[in-house]
């Protein structure tokens, strides 16, 4: 069934870093490739796991990534617009999605 604008109470609302996402996609971390579209990230961490994600915010230089610790057993929306998620420095087994 295609998108129906009559069912969308948020149609026409400006998209911002804190607004609801309108689409999403899984992320495969890569040390060399940027995301197809810059986006916010939703990261799921398994219960009991110590985890971190290494990312490149959109305005940072290529050599200035951040490594963020993540709470175990939770889903976190990260407070950055991101252009790359690195495989090196990101805990294996995380479920990562874009929020557009």
C-alpha positions as CSV (number, residue, x, y, z in Angstrom):
1,X,0.0,0.0,0.0
2,X,1.6,3.4,-1.0
3,X,2.0,6.4,1.2
4,X,-1.4,8.2,1.9
5,X,-1.0,11.9,2.8
6,X,-4.6,11.9,4.2
7,X,-3.3,9.7,7.0
8,X,-0.3,11.8,7.8
9,X,-1.0,14.4,10.5
10,X,2.6,15.6,10.3
11,X,2.5,16.3,6.5
12,X,4.1,19.6,5.8
13,X,5.8,19.9,9.2
14,X,9.4,21.1,8.9
15,X,12.0,18.4,9.4
16,X,14.5,19.3,12.1
17,X,17.1,17.3,14.1
18,X,14.5,16.8,16.9
19,X,11.4,16.1,14.8
20,X,10.0,12.7,14.0
21,X,11.7,10.7,11.4
22,X,9.9,10.3,8.0
23,X,12.1,7.4,6.8
24,X,14.9,5.2,7.9
25,X,17.4,2.6,6.7
26,X,19.8,0.1,8.2
27,X,23.5,1.3,8.5
28,X,26.5,-0.8,7.6
29,X,29.5,0.8,9.3
30,X,32.4,1.5,6.9
31,X,35.8,3.1,7.5
32,X,35.8,4.5,4.0
33,X,32.3,5.2,2.8
34,X,29.9,8.0,3.9
35,X,26.2,7.3,4.4
36,X,24.2,7.7,1.2
37,X,22.3,10.5,3.0
38,X,23.5,12.3,6.1
39,X,21.1,11.5,9.0
40,X,20.5,11.1,12.7
41,X,21.2,7.6,14.0
42,X,19.1,5.3,16.2
43,X,21.4,2.7,17.8
44,X,20.2,-0.4,19.7
45,X,22.6,-2.0,22.2
46,X,22.1,-5.6,23.4
47,X,21.4,-6.0,27.2
48,X,24.5,-6.4,29.2
49,X,26.8,-5.2,26.5
50,X,29.5,-2.5,26.8
51,X,29.3,-0.6,23.5
52,X,30.4,2.4,21.6
53,X,29.9,3.9,18.2
54,X,32.6,5.8,16.2
55,X,31.0,8.4,13.9
56,X,31.8,11.5,11.9
57,X,29.4,14.4,12.4
58,X,28.6,16.2,9.2
59,X,30.6,19.4,9.9
60,X,33.7,17.6,11.4
61,X,36.9,17.2,9.3
62,X,37.6,13.7,8.0
63,X,40.3,13.2,10.6
64,X,38.0,14.3,13.6
65,X,35.6,11.4,14.4
66,X,33.9,11.0,17.7
67,X,33.6,7.8,19.7
68,X,30.5,7.8,21.9
69,X,29.8,5.3,24.7
70,X,26.3,3.8,24.6
71,X,24.1,2.5,27.4
72,X,23.6,-1.2,27.6
73,X,20.2,-2.6,26.7
74,X,18.8,0.6,25.3
75,X,18.0,2.4,22.1
76,X,19.7,5.7,21.7
77,X,19.1,8.5,19.2
78,X,22.5,10.2,18.9
79,X,22.6,14.0,19.2
80,X,24.5,14.5,15.9
81,X,23.8,14.6,12.2
82,X,26.1,12.0,10.9
83,X,27.9,11.4,7.6
84,X,29.9,8.2,8.4
85,X,29.7,5.4,10.9
86,X,33.1,3.7,11.2
87,X,33.4,0.0,11.5
88,X,36.7,0.4,13.4
89,X,35.8,1.7,16.9
90,X,32.2,0.7,16.7
91,X,31.1,-2.3,18.8
92,X,30.2,-5.3,16.6
93,X,26.6,-6.5,16.8
94,X,24.9,-3.1,17.2
95,X,21.8,-2.5,15.3
96,X,22.1,1.0,13.7
97,X,19.5,2.8,11.6
98,X,19.3,6.2,10.0
99,X,16.4,8.6,10.9
100,X,15.5,10.9,8.1
